[in-house]
């Protein structure tokens, strides 16, 4: 990018906690080679407003419930590398982001110097290897990824989210028979990978594990959204 030629990396931030966004902005303001040019609360919002970026720093759990993998894939489609910063150590979310192709995962609890080093490395297109990232990926070596076509992922996302085959057929312009055939093929692929999904709930779990569905949200009674494990967005 032109910014790299001038020795300045253009950074975007996807973060829905204003306190942390302000903190990172203040941290980067003192770095002549790192320019924070865009802040958004969702990946889609950032993409709509700014794609001329060398790197996006992405929070794992956002209030819109979007999956880390889907966000990373969307940013990659616009040629943007991604580094994850998170206050949590949720291994499921880290695996989801890793499958999307992030350059690394850094905890918000790390010293500012560690975060800055990670941002510089990732902005230059280099992998940022950390113990937290490696531990999350290695914690479940049996979680083999299942390769699905774009059409199969579309059917899985709708069907596993609760739609009936007839509804999936209408929304995808497929016949009910074709939808049922896709579901059967998907189940066979998961079974062959050692991750059987004989029921609709099993398919829902597999779709969450692989990042094809957004994270489930609920309200905690105080107006805040949280994920199904009861934790608020971090």
Secondary structure, 3 states (H helix, E strand, C coil): CHHHHCCCEEEEEECCCHHHHHHHHHHHHCCCCEEEEEEECCHHHHHHHCCCCCEEEECCCCCCCCCHHHHHHHHHCCCCEEEEEECCCCHHHHHHHHHHCCCEEEECCCCHHHHHHHHHHHHCCCCECCHHHHHHHHCCCCCCCCCCCHHHHHHHHHHHCCCCHHHHHHHHCCCHHHHHHHHHHHHHHHHHCCCCCCCHHHHHHHHHHCCCCCCCEEECCCCCEEECCCCECC
